[in-house]
Amino acid sequence: LDPEKIFVVSIMPCTAKKFEASRPEQKVNGVRTIDVALTSREFAKLINRMGVRFNELADEEFDAPFGIASGAGHIFGATGGVMEAALRTVAEVVDKKPLEKLEFNDVRGVEEDIKEATYKIGGMDINVAVASGLANAKKLLEKVVSGEKQYHFVEIMACPGGCVNGGGQIIQPSSVTNYIDVRVERAKGLYKEDSGMTLRKSHENPVVKELYDSYFGEPGSHKAHHILHTSYSKRNKY
């Protein structure tokens, strides 16, 4: 398909995705990879405004390749989820054997501001840390800069609790938030989806494998690094 004839709409829990969609790195051969970014709250309002009633629609399968996802992909939205998804793959690729247990519970949850864990991978002690919320990110980075802590892998999410608590999510009234930690309940839903799936590792997703086999080549290849990574650019606060 001619990329010019494809219109991509991303539905995200994150308000920052609107800015990310406009970054110069989001162009491939001069064509923008994301045309519009809507928050989940905006999408819900649009559904209501257009009179769409999902409970009255017949179920359909997603078009390929969008209907194939791994459990690791589902948990990305919870703090620690990206870390856990990556660990599932790294542990199997490096140790060259299936994991006996896929859950990395030490990096889950919102009870601690900063979660730390050490895992034995490839005969090494791999130190990891997870923080969500920018105040906690600052604490974590200060420990790294001072030399107090040394990590091999760090995950930071701007929103407390992760994307499930993103700025573009549906706003809950105080009658709910006073009694229920919405972050925890939403994360539970993601982990439940993951636990019930047969495909739970990113590197075993047939769509991901096909993408690398036919386009990117090896993970970490020049093309993959160029297209899948962004770089830091300092910007003013206002």
VENPE-V277560 format. One record per pair of residues at least 24 apart in sequence whose C-alpha atoms are under 10 Angstrom apart, sorted by the first residue. I is the first residue (numbers start at 1). J is the second residue. If there is no record, write none. Layout:
i:I j:J
i:I j:J
This chain:
i:3 j:28
i:3 j:29
i:3 j:31
i:3 j:32
i:3 j:33
i:4 j:31
i:4 j:32
i:4 j:33
i:6 j:33
i:6 j:34
i:6 j:35
i:7 j:32
i:7 j:33
i:7 j:34
i:7 j:35
i:7 j:36
i:8 j:32
i:8 j:33
i:8 j:34
i:8 j:35
i:8 j:36
i:8 j:37
i:9 j:33
i:9 j:34
i:9 j:35
i:9 j:36
i:9 j:37
i:9 j:38
i:10 j:34
i:10 j:35
i:10 j:36
i:10 j:37
i:10 j:38
i:10 j:39
i:10 j:40
i:10 j:43
i:11 j:36
i:11 j:37
i:11 j:38
i:11 j:39
i:11 j:40
i:11 j:41
i:11 j:42
i:11 j:43
i:11 j:168
i:12 j:37
i:12 j:38
i:12 j:39
i:12 j:40
i:12 j:41
i:12 j:42
i:12 j:43
i:12 j:163
i:12 j:166
i:12 j:167
i:12 j:168
i:12 j:169
i:13 j:38
i:13 j:39
i:13 j:40
i:13 j:41
i:13 j:42
i:13 j:43
i:13 j:77
i:13 j:162
i:13 j:163
i:13 j:164
i:13 j:165
i:13 j:166
i:13 j:167
i:13 j:168
i:13 j:169
i:13 j:170
i:14 j:38
i:14 j:39
i:14 j:40
i:14 j:41
i:14 j:158
i:14 j:159
i:14 j:162
i:14 j:163
i:14 j:164
i:14 j:165
i:14 j:166
i:14 j:167
i:14 j:168
i:14 j:169
i:15 j:39
i:15 j:40
i:15 j:41
i:15 j:166
i:15 j:167
i:15 j:168
i:15 j:169
i:16 j:158
i:16 j:166
i:16 j:167
i:16 j:168
i:17 j:168
i:20 j:230
i:23 j:230
i:24 j:230
i:25 j:226
i:25 j:227
i:25 j:228
i:25 j:229
i:25 j:230
i:25 j:231
i:26 j:227
i:26 j:228
i:26 j:229
i:26 j:230
i:27 j:227
i:28 j:226
i:28 j:227
i:38 j:168
i:39 j:166
i:39 j:167
i:39 j:168
i:39 j:169
i:39 j:170
i:40 j:166
i:40 j:167
i:40 j:168
i:40 j:169
i:40 j:170
i:41 j:167
i:41 j:168
i:41 j:169
i:41 j:170
i:41 j:171
i:42 j:168
i:42 j:169
i:42 j:170
i:43 j:168
i:43 j:169
i:43 j:170
i:44 j:169
i:44 j:170
i:45 j:170
i:64 j:207
i:65 j:206
i:65 j:207
i:65 j:208
i:66 j:207
i:67 j:207
i:68 j:199
i:68 j:205
i:68 j:206
i:68 j:207
i:68 j:208
i:69 j:194
i:69 j:197
i:69 j:199
i:69 j:200
i:69 j:201
i:69 j:202
i:69 j:204
i:69 j:205
i:69 j:206
i:69 j:207
i:69 j:208
i:70 j:193
i:70 j:194
i:70 j:197
i:70 j:198
i:70 j:199
i:70 j:200
i:70 j:201
i:70 j:202
i:70 j:203
i:70 j:204
i:70 j:205
i:70 j:206
i:70 j:208
i:71 j:190
i:71 j:191
i:71 j:192
i:71 j:193
i:71 j:194
i:71 j:195
i:71 j:196
i:71 j:197
i:71 j:198
i:71 j:199
i:71 j:200
i:71 j:201
i:71 j:202
i:71 j:205
i:72 j:102
i:72 j:190
i:72 j:191
i:72 j:193
i:72 j:194
i:72 j:195
i:72 j:197
i:72 j:199
i:72 j:200
i:72 j:201
i:72 j:202
i:72 j:203
i:72 j:205
i:73 j:190
i:73 j:194
i:73 j:199
i:73 j:200
i:73 j:201
i:73 j:202
i:73 j:205
i:74 j:187
i:74 j:189
i:74 j:190
i:74 j:191
i:74 j:192
i:74 j:193
i:74 j:194
i:74 j:200
i:75 j:163
i:75 j:164
i:75 j:187
i:75 j:188
i:75 j:189
i:75 j:190
i:75 j:191
i:75 j:192
i:75 j:193
i:75 j:194
i:75 j:200
i:76 j:162
i:76 j:163
i:76 j:164
i:76 j:187
i:76 j:190
i:76 j:191
i:77 j:157
i:77 j:161
i:77 j:162
i:77 j:163
i:77 j:164
i:77 j:165
i:77 j:166
i:77 j:186
i:77 j:187
i:77 j:190
i:77 j:191
i:78 j:108
i:78 j:109
i:78 j:110
i:78 j:132
i:78 j:157
i:78 j:159
i:78 j:160
i:78 j:161
i:78 j:162
i:78 j:163
i:78 j:164
i:78 j:165
i:78 j:183
i:78 j:184
i:78 j:186
i:78 j:187
i:78 j:188
i:78 j:189
i:78 j:190
i:78 j:191
i:79 j:107
i:79 j:108
i:79 j:109
i:79 j:110
i:79 j:115
i:79 j:130
i:79 j:131
i:79 j:132
i:79 j:133
i:79 j:155
i:79 j:156
i:79 j:157
i:79 j:158
i:79 j:159
i:79 j:160
i:79 j:161
i:79 j:162
i:79 j:163
i:79 j:164
i:79 j:165
i:79 j:183
i:79 j:187
i:80 j:104
i:80 j:105
i:80 j:106
i:80 j:107
i:80 j:108
i:80 j:109
i:80 j:110
i:80 j:115
i:80 j:129
i:80 j:130
i:80 j:131
i:80 j:132
i:80 j:154
i:80 j:155
i:80 j:156
i:80 j:157
i:80 j:161
i:80 j:162
i:81 j:107
i:81 j:108
i:81 j:109
i:81 j:130
i:81 j:155
i:81 j:162
i:81 j:163
i:81 j:187
i:81 j:190
i:81 j:191
i:82 j:107
i:82 j:130
i:82 j:154
i:82 j:155
i:82 j:156
i:82 j:157
i:82 j:162
i:83 j:107
i:83 j:108
i:83 j:128
i:83 j:129
i:83 j:130
i:83 j:153
i:83 j:154
i:83 j:155
i:83 j:156
i:84 j:108
i:84 j:155
i:84 j:201
i:85 j:200
i:85 j:201
i:85 j:202
i:85 j:203
i:86 j:153
i:86 j:201
i:86 j:202
i:86 j:203
i:87 j:119
i:87 j:121
i:87 j:128
i:87 j:153
i:87 j:201
i:88 j:200
i:88 j:201
i:88 j:202
i:88 j:203
i:89 j:200
i:89 j:201
i:89 j:202
i:89 j:203
i:89 j:204
i:90 j:121
i:90 j:122
i:90 j:203
i:91 j:119
i:91 j:120
i:91 j:121
i:91 j:122
i:92 j:121
i:92 j:122
i:92 j:201
i:92 j:203
i:93 j:121
i:93 j:122
i:93 j:203
i:94 j:121
i:94 j:122
i:94 j:123
i:95 j:120
i:95 j:121
i:95 j:122
i:95 j:123
i:96 j:122
i:102 j:195
i:102 j:200
i:102 j:201
i:103 j:191
i:103 j:194
i:103 j:195
i:106 j:130
i:107 j:131
i:107 j:155
i:108 j:161
i:108 j:187
i:108 j:191
i:109 j:161
i:109 j:183
i:109 j:184
i:109 j:187
i:109 j:188
i:110 j:160
i:110 j:161
i:110 j:162
i:110 j:181
i:110 j:183
i:110 j:184
i:110 j:187
i:111 j:161
i:111 j:184
i:112 j:136
i:113 j:137
i:113 j:139
i:113 j:140
i:113 j:160
i:113 j:161
i:114 j:139
i:114 j:140
i:114 j:156
i:115 j:140
i:115 j:155
i:116 j:151
i:116 j:154
i:117 j:151
i:118 j:151
i:118 j:152
i:125 j:152
i:126 j:150
i:126 j:151
i:126 j:152
i:126 j:153
i:127 j:151
i:127 j:152
i:127 j:153
i:127 j:154
i:128 j:152
i:128 j:153
i:128 j:154
i:128 j:155
i:129 j:153
i:129 j:154
i:129 j:155
i:129 j:156
i:130 j:154
i:130 j:155
i:130 j:156
i:130 j:157
i:131 j:155
i:131 j:156
i:131 j:157
i:131 j:158
i:131 j:159
i:131 j:160
i:131 j:161
i:131 j:162
i:132 j:156
i:132 j:157
i:132 j:158
i:132 j:159
i:132 j:160
i:132 j:161
i:132 j:162
i:132 j:163
i:133 j:157
i:133 j:158
i:133 j:159
i:133 j:160
i:133 j:161
i:133 j:162
i:134 j:158
i:134 j:159
i:134 j:160
i:135 j:159
i:135 j:160
i:136 j:160
i:161 j:186
i:161 j:187
i:162 j:187
i:163 j:187
i:164 j:190
